[in-house]
């Protein structure tokens, strides 16, 4: 697919169709919590960032923990000026490079295999779907800290603090559209400690397919919170 005109409004349906072309990780590892972000959740995240908060089009983007490149490629498709994707897993980065070639954005994105601590530079916007901390407690904190050091705006997905069956039902009844929710007190304090301010939090439904041996169901529906964070000053 060719590169869209930078200021042209992309329909959300077209964004989801684009995301469906991005191939998932060929051999995901539970230790790295390499779950694929659904097309719907990724599209909602990017659509809000691009058209509600104007943090994608014409901006310098960083995708921390990029996996196979889903968020990075969507940002390029929406009209980001430049995109860098970073992941510690070389297999994921190789898959991201292959995906960028297949969808026609090879020259728009720089892929880096390495730890997020090795990233330097300044970016307008950081996108990330960090580990939720299920396998390694507090694994997402380092992502938030580094993102605020590198970017002016941060869009980050996190597990909802508790399993909220009522909220999940409301999201499903709302056709999967995001709902504004309150930030957790811990996240507010942590973000402020590292020079940021939580601007908004949106709850999204996310379907996790059966991927690992310890999964007992064919799929699991959960609620994730998308934090929109801006650097102070």
PyMOL commands that set and color helices and strands:
alter all, ss='L'
color gray80, all
select helices_A, chain A and resi 12-19+30-32+39-52+70-78+90-102+116-118+139-150+165-173+185-193
alter helices_A, ss='H'
color red, helices_A
select strands_A, chain A and resi 60-64+82-87+109-113+123-128+151-159+179-180+196-209+219-231
alter strands_A, ss='S'
color yellow, strands_A
deselect
rebuild
show_as cartoon
